[in-house]
Amino acid sequence: MPEGRYQCETIANFPKDDQKQIDLANQRFTSPNHPDGFGPAKAAKIRDAVHTHLCPTY
């Protein structure tokens, strides 16, 4: 799951820029039914889950 690791890098590189973190999560996490991402609300939840479970020290 490299997307999660890349999202951790985004959180580390832009620690105070929530919007950038969410925008990049929306670009990174896609599916065949959601090729343009899941939208900002779900991207924020994805970002929070990544932060909590993969890189909580960032």
Gaussian input, Z-matrix of N, CA and C with variables (Angstrom, degrees):
# hf/3-21g

backbone

0 1
 N
 C     1     B1
 C     2     B2     1     A1
 N     3     B3     2     A2     1     D1
 C     4     B4     3     A3     2     D2
 C     5     B5     4     A4     3     D3
 N     6     B6     5     A5     4     D4
 C     7     B7     6     A6     5     D5
 C     8     B8     7     A7     6     D6
 N     9     B9     8     A8     7     D7
 C    10    B10     9     A9     8     D8
 C    11    B11    10    A10     9     D9
 N    12    B12    11    A11    10    D10
 C    13    B13    12    A12    11    D11
 C    14    B14    13    A13    12    D12
 N    15    B15    14    A14    13    D13
 C    16    B16    15    A15    14    D14
 C    17    B17    16    A16    15    D15
 N    18    B18    17    A17    16    D16
 C    19    B19    18    A18    17    D17
 C    20    B20    19    A19    18    D18
 N    21    B21    20    A20    19    D19
 C    22    B22    21    A21    20    D20
 C    23    B23    22    A22    21    D21
 N    24    B24    23    A23    22    D22
 C    25    B25    24    A24    23    D23
 C    26    B26    25    A25    24    D24
 N    27    B27    26    A26    25    D25
 C    28    B28    27    A27    26    D26
 C    29    B29    28    A28    27    D27
 N    30    B30    29    A29    28    D28
 C    31    B31    30    A30    29    D29
 C    32    B32    31    A31    30    D30
 N    33    B33    32    A32    31    D31
 C    34    B34    33    A33    32    D32
 C    35    B35    34    A34    33    D33
 N    36    B36    35    A35    34    D34
 C    37    B37    36    A36    35    D35
 C    38    B38    37    A37    36    D36
 N    39    B39    38    A38    37    D37
 C    40    B40    39    A39    38    D38
 C    41    B41    40    A40    39    D39
 N    42    B42    41    A41    40    D40
 C    43    B43    42    A42    41    D41
 C    44    B44    43    A43    42    D42
 N    45    B45    44    A44    43    D43
 C    46    B46    45    A45    44    D44
 C    47    B47    46    A46    45    D45
 N    48    B48    47    A47    46    D46
 C    49    B49    48    A48    47    D47
 C    50    B50    49    A49    48    D48
 N    51    B51    50    A50    49    D49
 C    52    B52    51    A51    50    D50
 C    53    B53    52    A52    51    D51
 N    54    B54    53    A53    52    D52
 C    55    B55    54    A54    53    D53
 C    56    B56    55    A55    54    D54
 N    57    B57    56    A56    55    D55
 C    58    B58    57    A57    56    D56
 C    59    B59    58    A58    57    D57
 N    60    B60    59    A59    58    D58
 C    61    B61    60    A60    59    D59
 C    62    B62    61    A61    60    D60
 N    63    B63    62    A62    61    D61
 C    64    B64    63    A63    62    D62
 C    65    B65    64    A64    63    D63
 N    66    B66    65    A65    64    D64
 C    67    B67    66    A66    65    D65
 C    68    B68    67    A67    66    D66
 N    69    B69    68    A68    67    D67
 C    70    B70    69    A69    68    D68
 C    71    B71    70    A70    69    D69
 N    72    B72    71    A71    70    D70
 C    73    B73    72    A72    71    D71
 C    74    B74    73    A73    72    D72
 N    75    B75    74    A74    73    D73
 C    76    B76    75    A75    74    D74
 C    77    B77    76    A76    75    D75
 N    78    B78    77    A77    76    D76
 C    79    B79    78    A78    77    D77
 C    80    B80    79    A79    78    D78
 N    81    B81    80    A80    79    D79
 C    82    B82    81    A81    80    D80
 C    83    B83    82    A82    81    D81
 N    84    B84    83    A83    82    D82
 C    85    B85    84    A84    83    D83
 C    86    B86    85    A85    84    D84
 N    87    B87    86    A86    85    D85
 C    88    B88    87    A87    86    D86
 C    89    B89    88    A88    87    D87
 N    90    B90    89    A89    88    D88
 C    91    B91    90    A90    89    D89
 C    92    B92    91    A91    90    D90
 N    93    B93    92    A92    91    D91
 C    94    B94    93    A93    92    D92
 C    95    B95    94    A94    93    D93
 N    96    B96    95    A95    94    D94
 C    97    B97    96    A96    95    D95
 C    98    B98    97    A97    96    D96
 N    99    B99    98    A98    97    D97
 C   100   B100    99    A99    98    D98
 C   101   B101   100   A100    99    D99
 N   102   B102   101   A101   100   D100
 C   103   B103   102   A102   101   D101
 C   104   B104   103   A103   102   D102
 N   105   B105   104   A104   103   D103
 C   106   B106   105   A105   104   D104
 C   107   B107   106   A106   105   D105
 N   108   B108   107   A107   106   D106
 C   109   B109   108   A108   107   D107
 C   110   B110   109   A109   108   D108
 N   111   B111   110   A110   109   D109
 C   112   B112   111   A111   110   D110
 C   113   B113   112   A112   111   D111
 N   114   B114   113   A113   112   D112
 C   115   B115   114   A114   113   D113
 C   116   B116   115   A115   114   D114
 N   117   B117   116   A116   115   D115
 C   118   B118   117   A117   116   D116
 C   119   B119   118   A118   117   D117
 N   120   B120   119   A119   118   D118
 C   121   B121   120   A120   119   D119
 C   122   B122   121   A121   120   D120
 N   123   B123   122   A122   121   D121
 C   124   B124   123   A123   122   D122
 C   125   B125   124   A124   123   D123
 N   126   B126   125   A125   124   D124
 C   127   B127   126   A126   125   D125
 C   128   B128   127   A127   126   D126
 N   129   B129   128   A128   127   D127
 C   130   B130   129   A129   128   D128
 C   131   B131   130   A130   129   D129
 N   132   B132   131   A131   130   D130
 C   133   B133   132   A132   131   D131
 C   134   B134   133   A133   132   D132
 N   135   B135   134   A134   133   D133
 C   136   B136   135   A135   134   D134
 C   137   B137   136   A136   135   D135
 N   138   B138   137   A137   136   D136
 C   139   B139   138   A138   137   D137
 C   140   B140   139   A139   138   D138
 N   141   B141   140   A140   139   D139
 C   142   B142   141   A141   140   D140
 C   143   B143   142   A142   141   D141
 N   144   B144   143   A143   142   D142
 C   145   B145   144   A144   143   D143
 C   146   B146   145   A145   144   D144
 N   147   B147   146   A146   145   D145
 C   148   B148   147   A147   146   D146
 C   149   B149   148   A148   147   D147
 N   150   B150   149   A149   148   D148
 C   151   B151   150   A150   149   D149
 C   152   B152   151   A151   150   D150
 N   153   B153   152   A152   151   D151
 C   154   B154   153   A153   152   D152
 C   155   B155   154   A154   153   D153
 N   156   B156   155   A155   154   D154
 C   157   B157   156   A156   155   D155
 C   158   B158   157   A157   156   D156
 N   159   B159   158   A158   157   D157
 C   160   B160   159   A159   158   D158
 C   161   B161   160   A160   159   D159
 N   162   B162   161   A161   160   D160
 C   163   B163   162   A162   161   D161
 C   164   B164   163   A163   162   D162
 N   165   B165   164   A164   163   D163
 C   166   B166   165   A165   164   D164
 C   167   B167   166   A166   165   D165
 N   168   B168   167   A167   166   D166
 C   169   B169   168   A168   167   D167
 C   170   B170   169   A169   168   D168
 N   171   B171   170   A170   169   D169
 C   172   B172   171   A171   170   D170
 C   173   B173   172   A172   171   D171

   B1=1.4485
   B2=1.5244
   B3=1.3127
   B4=1.4565
   B5=1.5217
   B6=1.3243
   B7=1.4608
   B8=1.5195
   B9=1.3209
   B10=1.4598
   B11=1.5199
   B12=1.3194
   B13=1.4673
   B14=1.5176
   B15=1.3226
   B16=1.4620
   B17=1.5290
   B18=1.3175
   B19=1.4589
   B20=1.5233
   B21=1.3265
   B22=1.4710
   B23=1.5272
   B24=1.3182
   B25=1.4625
   B26=1.5195
   B27=1.3161
   B28=1.4629
   B29=1.5225
   B30=1.3289
   B31=1.4651
   B32=1.5285
   B33=1.3235
   B34=1.4604
   B35=1.5235
   B36=1.3250
   B37=1.4669
   B38=1.5226
   B39=1.3257
   B40=1.4646
   B41=1.5312
   B42=1.3361
   B43=1.4633
   B44=1.5272
   B45=1.2970
   B46=1.4725
   B47=1.5245
   B48=1.3146
   B49=1.4696
   B50=1.5258
   B51=1.3328
   B52=1.4635
   B53=1.5219
   B54=1.3248
   B55=1.4596
   B56=1.5164
   B57=1.3247
   B58=1.4698
   B59=1.5270
   B60=1.3261
   B61=1.4571
   B62=1.5270
   B63=1.3203
   B64=1.4717
   B65=1.5238
   B66=1.3227
   B67=1.4711
   B68=1.5289
   B69=1.3231
   B70=1.4623
   B71=1.5285
   B72=1.3152
   B73=1.4679
   B74=1.5218
   B75=1.3144
   B76=1.4625
   B77=1.5236
   B78=1.3193
   B79=1.4665
   B80=1.5280
   B81=1.3290
   B82=1.4603
   B83=1.5173
   B84=1.3070
   B85=1.4610
   B86=1.5291
   B87=1.3228
   B88=1.4620
   B89=1.5282
   B90=1.3049
   B91=1.4619
   B92=1.5232
   B93=1.3214
   B94=1.4700
   B95=1.5330
   B96=1.3167
   B97=1.4639
   B98=1.5209
   B99=1.3130
   B100=1.4655
   B101=1.5300
   B102=1.3241
   B103=1.4650
   B104=1.5249
   B105=1.3334
   B106=1.4655
   B107=1.5210
   B108=1.3211
   B109=1.4584
   B110=1.5172
   B111=1.3230
   B112=1.4577
   B113=1.5161
   B114=1.3202
   B115=1.4546
   B116=1.5153
   B117=1.3237
   B118=1.4577
   B119=1.5281
   B120=1.3118
   B121=1.4733
   B122=1.5267
   B123=1.3174
   B124=1.4639
   B125=1.5336
   B126=1.3166
   B127=1.4712
   B128=1.5247
   B129=1.3247
   B130=1.4661
   B131=1.5255
   B132=1.3215
   B133=1.4672
   B134=1.5243
   B135=1.3293
   B136=1.4610
   B137=1.5222
   B138=1.3273
   B139=1.4677
   B140=1.5309
   B141=1.3310
   B142=1.4635
   B143=1.5257
   B144=1.3289
   B145=1.4682
   B146=1.5258
   B147=1.3167
   B148=1.4704
   B149=1.5184
   B150=1.3287
   B151=1.4641
   B152=1.5278
   B153=1.3160
   B154=1.4603
   B155=1.5159
   B156=1.3181
   B157=1.4616
   B158=1.5262
   B159=1.3212
   B160=1.4672
   B161=1.5206
   B162=1.3163
   B163=1.4724
   B164=1.5274
   B165=1.3301
   B166=1.4681
   B167=1.5279
   B168=1.3130
   B169=1.4676
   B170=1.5261
   B171=1.3094
   B172=1.4716
   B173=1.5010
   A1=109.32
   A2=117.92
   A3=119.72
   A4=113.23
   A5=118.53
   A6=120.04
   A7=110.86
   A8=116.33
   A9=120.24
   A10=111.65
   A11=116.20
   A12=119.66
   A13=111.15
   A14=116.81
   A15=119.99
   A16=110.64
   A17=115.98
   A18=118.93
   A19=110.19
   A20=117.69
   A21=120.80
   A22=110.45
   A23=116.89
   A24=120.42
   A25=110.70
   A26=116.57
   A27=120.78
   A28=110.66
   A29=116.77
   A30=120.54
   A31=109.75
   A32=117.07
   A33=120.73
   A34=112.10
   A35=116.86
   A36=121.06
   A37=113.31
   A38=117.50
   A39=121.94
   A40=109.39
   A41=117.04
   A42=119.91
   A43=114.67
   A44=118.11
   A45=120.04
   A46=112.77
   A47=117.06
   A48=120.93
   A49=110.15
   A50=115.39
   A51=120.62
   A52=111.96
   A53=116.85
   A54=119.44
   A55=111.52
   A56=117.76
   A57=120.85
   A58=110.08
   A59=117.25
   A60=121.06
   A61=110.71
   A62=116.80
   A63=121.47
   A64=110.65
   A65=116.97
   A66=120.29
   A67=110.97
   A68=116.85
   A69=119.41
   A70=111.31
   A71=118.20
   A72=120.08
   A73=109.94
   A74=117.05
   A75=120.43
   A76=111.43
   A77=116.99
   A78=120.65
   A79=111.00
   A80=116.45
   A81=121.90
   A82=113.56
   A83=116.01
   A84=120.67
   A85=108.57
   A86=114.55
   A87=121.92
   A88=108.07
   A89=115.16
   A90=121.15
   A91=107.01
   A92=117.57
   A93=119.24
   A94=112.07
   A95=117.23
   A96=119.89
   A97=112.87
   A98=117.27
   A99=122.92
   A100=109.28
   A101=117.76
   A102=120.16
   A103=113.47
   A104=117.53
   A105=120.99
   A106=111.90
   A107=117.49
   A108=121.29
   A109=110.64
   A110=114.68
   A111=121.39
   A112=113.07
   A113=116.80
   A114=121.00
   A115=111.35
   A116=116.87
   A117=121.10
   A118=114.58
   A119=118.70
   A120=120.00
   A121=110.83
   A122=116.64
   A123=119.84
   A124=110.33
   A125=117.70
   A126=120.71
   A127=110.51
   A128=117.23
   A129=120.32
   A130=110.43
   A131=117.04
   A132=120.47
   A133=110.96
   A134=117.01
   A135=121.21
   A136=109.22
   A137=116.54
   A138=120.43
   A139=110.58
   A140=117.18
   A141=120.83
   A142=111.74
   A143=116.69
   A144=120.31
   A145=111.06
   A146=116.54
   A147=120.33
   A148=109.57
   A149=115.56
   A150=120.13
   A151=111.15
   A152=116.76
   A153=121.58
   A154=112.63
   A155=117.29
   A156=120.66
   A157=115.78
   A158=118.23
   A159=119.58
   A160=113.69
   A161=117.31
   A162=118.61
   A163=110.84
   A164=117.04
   A165=119.83
   A166=114.45
   A167=117.94
   A168=119.26
   A169=113.11
   A170=118.21
   A171=121.21
   A172=109.31
   D1=73.43
   D2=-179.70
   D3=-67.04
   D4=-24.60
   D5=-179.37
   D6=-59.24
   D7=-40.41
   D8=179.05
   D9=-63.20
   D10=-42.18
   D11=178.60
   D12=-66.07
   D13=-38.78
   D14=177.33
   D15=-65.55
   D16=-36.18
   D17=177.90
   D18=-66.92
   D19=-36.16
   D20=175.03
   D21=-60.67
   D22=-40.64
   D23=177.31
   D24=-61.61
   D25=-41.21
   D26=178.05
   D27=-62.58
   D28=-43.43
   D29=179.07
   D30=-62.36
   D31=-41.46
   D32=179.72
   D33=-68.86
   D34=-39.28
   D35=-176.24
   D36=-78.81
   D37=-25.88
   D38=-178.02
   D39=-131.30
   D40=62.17
   D41=-170.82
   D42=-64.25
   D43=-24.36
   D44=-177.64
   D45=-108.56
   D46=5.65
   D47=-177.19
   D48=-108.22
   D49=79.40
   D50=-178.98
   D51=-56.94
   D52=-41.67
   D53=-176.54
   D54=-63.13
   D55=-41.55
   D56=178.64
   D57=-64.70
   D58=-42.47
   D59=178.19
   D60=-59.65
   D61=-43.76
   D62=-179.65
   D63=-68.58
   D64=-44.01
   D65=179.56
   D66=-59.98
   D67=-43.65
   D68=-179.24
   D69=-70.94
   D70=-34.18
   D71=174.64
   D72=-62.73
   D73=-40.69
   D74=179.40
   D75=-64.70
   D76=-34.78
   D77=177.96
   D78=-74.50
   D79=-36.38
   D80=-173.80
   D81=-77.11
   D82=-42.67
   D83=-173.65
   D84=-97.77
   D85=106.19
   D86=-177.84
   D87=-131.70
   D88=173.16
   D89=174.06
   D90=-149.80
   D91=169.05
   D92=178.27
   D93=-57.37
   D94=-34.62
   D95=179.30
   D96=-84.54
   D97=-11.85
   D98=179.89
   D99=-135.28
   D100=64.98
   D101=-174.82
   D102=-66.42
   D103=-18.97
   D104=178.77
   D105=-102.09
   D106=16.79
   D107=-179.45
   D108=97.43
   D109=178.80
   D110=-175.08
   D111=-102.22
   D112=2.21
   D113=-179.21
   D114=95.42
   D115=163.12
   D116=-173.07
   D117=-64.01
   D118=-37.67
   D119=-177.76
   D120=-65.31
   D121=-47.10
   D122=-179.97
   D123=-71.85
   D124=-35.08
   D125=177.45
   D126=-61.93
   D127=-37.05
   D128=177.28
   D129=-64.83
   D130=-39.09
   D131=177.73
   D132=-67.36
   D133=-38.70
   D134=176.89
   D135=-63.22
   D136=-47.41
   D137=178.75
   D138=-57.37
   D139=-44.23
   D140=179.37
   D141=-63.05
   D142=-41.18
   D143=179.49
   D144=-65.78
   D145=-43.20
   D146=177.61
   D147=-60.20
   D148=-46.93
   D149=-178.29
   D150=-61.12
   D151=-43.53
   D152=-178.53
   D153=-68.13
   D154=-43.07
   D155=-169.76
   D156=-101.15
   D157=-25.49
   D158=-177.64
   D159=-106.95
   D160=-33.16
   D161=-176.68
   D162=-145.44
   D163=62.21
   D164=-176.43
   D165=-67.46
   D166=-16.92
   D167=-178.45
   D168=-84.16
   D169=-5.19
   D170=179.57
   D171=-84.01

